[in-house]
Amino acid sequence: MFLLKINLFEWFEKLIAAGNLSILSLSSLSFSTASYNRIVEQMIVVGPESLSISIITAFFIGMVFTLQLVKEFLYLDATSLIGAILSLAFIRELSPVLTAIIIAGRIGSSFTAEIATMKVTEQIDALYLLKTDPLLYLVTPRVIACVTMLPILNLIFLFTSLASSIFACFIFYNIHPWIFLKSAFMALSYLDFLKSLLKTIVFGFVLSNISCSWGLTTVGGSKSVGQSTTSSVVTSLLMIFVMDFILSYIMFNQVDSAIKSL
């Protein structure tokens, strides 16, 4: 596949390896077996070091999305719905998906490049000689870091984007913040927050396992490291979009239909 820098058969082999690694990660996903220092180190990389780019992205995404949407609602004389529509759009889709995309591009590529470099330079073989399990030493801390930090980044992204939307509505369209907040509070529920957090947990687990698996299955030299990094990022993005569709269909279609039928 041209976009993935590898052929389709090899890509499927890597995808199967990532699935197997996911099963192994789930079976060993425990704070008691992983190194606390490694977990904290990776959590800092995923969380605080990604905070600035997340906030900047959320601020401008909120501004742009507001500028594109509010004008149409003002034309329809539906000012009271602006806060509800924007808050639901951010909490259900934009915030979890864009947060995962940022982490996949910034952190996932780093994971793959680092582990792939260790693989081609035989550092992972040295871990076996030192009686250290690469899964517990390399993969588990990264999975735990992504699963725990993505929901936090998601909430920060959400509140930042809503704040920028309120700012844009007030500055450009003279819509009072209370009108926006009242509409948002009436539309949102605690289930929306739980579903949004669940999405980011799934996204974090998927992208961390793909990134680590692509690094562990790298063979060759420095050129292979670059190809694996590109392929892992593209695959992570594809899987994020696929999982987003599946989760959205289950959470916001089937669940809502079941609730209405009660």
Secondary structure, DSSP 4 states (H G I P E B T S, - for coil): -TTTTS-HHHHHHHHHHHHHHHHHHHHH--TTTS-HHHHHHHHHHHTHHHHHHHHHHHHHHHHHHHHHHHHHHHHTT-GGGHHHHHHHHIIIIIHHHHHHHHHIIIIIHHHHHHHHHHHHTTHHHHHHHTT--HIIIIIHHHHHHHHHHHHHHHHHHHHHHHHHHHHHHHHHH---HHHHHHHHHHH--HHHHHHHHHHHHHHHHHHHHHHHHHHHT--SSHHHHHHHHHHHHHHHHHHHHHHHHHHHHIIIIIHHHHHHH-
